[in-house]
């Protein structure tokens, strides 16, 4: 599965990073792992770094299904960082879905990491050691 995440409970932050070819099943599995992690708090903020994803293989219906899951609280901010057209389009769809479903977390799409970090209230950079719990792909 081309995803890993780090939970930084001290900062109230989840950093999810994806790479390579991404499918609906892999994205859903990532959400499931995160939701079941005992360190996860739905009120945390999230940075989703999709800059290394080379192909996104999900339909609009599947993206809507992922967006419809309520992992994060309405107080949460979720910043999606991506550069490819399909990545940004999918994240914009999730952003629109969250906007329509009132009482959802705030979602914003960024092309630049420092802008995403600033929007999340983290300043312009993160220290190298940002996590207490890390879940990575087996064999990493």
C-alpha positions as CSV (number, residue, x, y, z in Angstrom):
1,X,0.0,0.0,0.0
2,X,1.6,3.3,-1.1
3,X,0.6,5.3,2.0
4,X,2.2,6.0,5.3
5,X,1.1,8.3,8.1
6,X,2.6,9.9,11.2
7,X,0.5,11.0,14.2
8,X,2.0,13.9,16.1
9,X,-0.2,14.0,19.2
10,X,1.7,16.9,20.7
11,X,0.9,19.1,17.7
12,X,-2.5,17.6,17.1
13,X,-1.5,16.6,13.6
14,X,-1.7,13.7,11.2
15,X,0.7,13.7,8.2
16,X,-0.4,11.3,5.5
17,X,1.9,10.7,2.6
18,X,1.1,8.8,-0.6
19,X,3.3,7.8,-3.5
20,X,3.2,5.9,-6.8
21,X,0.0,4.6,-8.3
22,X,-3.0,5.0,-5.9
23,X,-6.3,3.1,-6.0
24,X,-9.6,3.4,-4.2
25,X,-8.9,0.3,-2.2
26,X,-5.5,1.6,-1.0
27,X,-7.0,5.0,0.0
28,X,-9.9,3.3,1.8
29,X,-7.4,1.0,3.7
30,X,-5.4,4.1,4.7
31,X,-8.5,5.7,6.2
32,X,-9.3,2.4,8.0
33,X,-5.8,2.1,9.5
34,X,-5.9,5.7,10.6
35,X,-9.3,5.5,12.2
36,X,-8.3,2.3,14.1
37,X,-5.0,3.8,15.4
38,X,-5.3,4.3,19.2
39,X,-3.2,7.6,18.9
40,X,-5.7,9.0,16.4
41,X,-8.0,11.8,17.6
42,X,-10.7,13.1,15.2
43,X,-10.0,16.7,16.3
44,X,-6.4,16.6,14.9
45,X,-5.5,18.5,11.8
46,X,-4.2,16.6,8.8
47,X,-1.6,17.3,6.1
48,X,-2.1,14.9,3.1
49,X,1.0,15.0,0.9
50,X,0.1,13.7,-2.5
51,X,3.0,15.3,-4.4
52,X,4.7,11.9,-5.1
53,X,1.5,10.2,-6.3
54,X,2.0,9.5,-10.0
55,X,-1.4,8.1,-10.9
56,X,-4.8,8.2,-9.2
57,X,-7.1,5.4,-10.2
58,X,-10.4,6.2,-8.6
59,X,-13.8,7.1,-10.0
60,X,-15.9,10.1,-9.1
61,X,-18.2,7.8,-7.2
62,X,-15.3,6.3,-5.2
63,X,-13.9,9.8,-4.4
64,X,-17.3,10.8,-3.1
65,X,-17.4,7.7,-1.0
66,X,-14.0,8.5,0.5
67,X,-15.1,12.1,1.1
68,X,-18.3,11.0,2.7
69,X,-16.5,9.1,5.5
70,X,-16.4,11.1,8.7
71,X,-13.0,10.5,10.3
72,X,-12.3,14.1,11.4
73,X,-14.4,16.4,13.5
74,X,-15.9,19.7,12.2
75,X,-13.1,21.5,14.2
76,X,-10.4,19.8,12.1
77,X,-8.5,21.4,9.2
78,X,-7.3,19.1,6.5
79,X,-4.8,20.4,3.9
80,X,-4.3,18.4,0.7
81,X,-1.0,19.0,-1.1
82,X,-0.7,17.9,-4.7
83,X,0.5,18.9,-8.1
84,X,-0.9,16.6,-10.8
85,X,-4.1,17.6,-12.4
86,X,-5.9,14.3,-11.5
87,X,-4.7,14.6,-7.8
88,X,-5.9,18.2,-7.5
89,X,-9.2,17.4,-9.2
90,X,-9.9,14.6,-6.8
91,X,-9.0,16.7,-3.8
92,X,-11.2,19.5,-5.1
93,X,-14.1,17.1,-5.3
94,X,-13.5,16.1,-1.7
95,X,-13.3,19.8,-0.7
96,X,-16.6,20.5,-2.4
97,X,-18.3,17.5,-0.8
98,X,-17.1,18.6,2.6
99,X,-18.4,22.1,1.9
100,X,-21.8,20.8,0.9
101,X,-22.1,18.5,3.9
102,X,-22.4,21.2,6.6
103,X,-20.8,20.4,9.9
104,X,-17.8,18.8,8.2
105,X,-14.1,19.5,8.7
106,X,-12.5,22.3,6.7
107,X,-10.6,21.1,3.6
108,X,-8.3,23.2,1.4
109,X,-6.1,22.1,-1.5
110,X,-2.6,23.5,-1.9
111,X,0.2,23.3,-4.5
112,X,2.9,24.6,-2.1
113,X,3.8,23.0,1.3
114,X,4.5,26.2,3.2
115,X,1.1,27.6,2.4
116,X,-0.5,24.4,3.6
117,X,1.4,24.4,6.8
118,X,0.6,28.1,7.4
119,X,-3.1,27.4,6.8
120,X,-3.0,24.5,9.3
121,X,-1.5,26.9,11.9
122,X,1.9,25.2,11.9
123,X,4.1,28.0,10.7
124,X,6.1,27.4,7.6
125,X,7.9,24.2,8.4
126,X,7.8,21.1,10.6
127,X,10.8,19.7,12.5
128,X,12.2,16.5,11.1
129,X,11.0,14.3,14.0
130,X,7.3,15.0,13.9
131,X,5.7,11.9,15.1
132,X,4.9,9.7,18.1
133,X,3.2,7.0,16.0
134,X,4.1,6.1,12.5
135,X,2.4,3.5,10.3
136,X,4.2,2.6,7.1
137,X,3.9,0.2,4.3
138,X,5.3,-3.2,5.3
139,X,8.9,-3.6,4.2
140,X,9.6,0.1,4.4
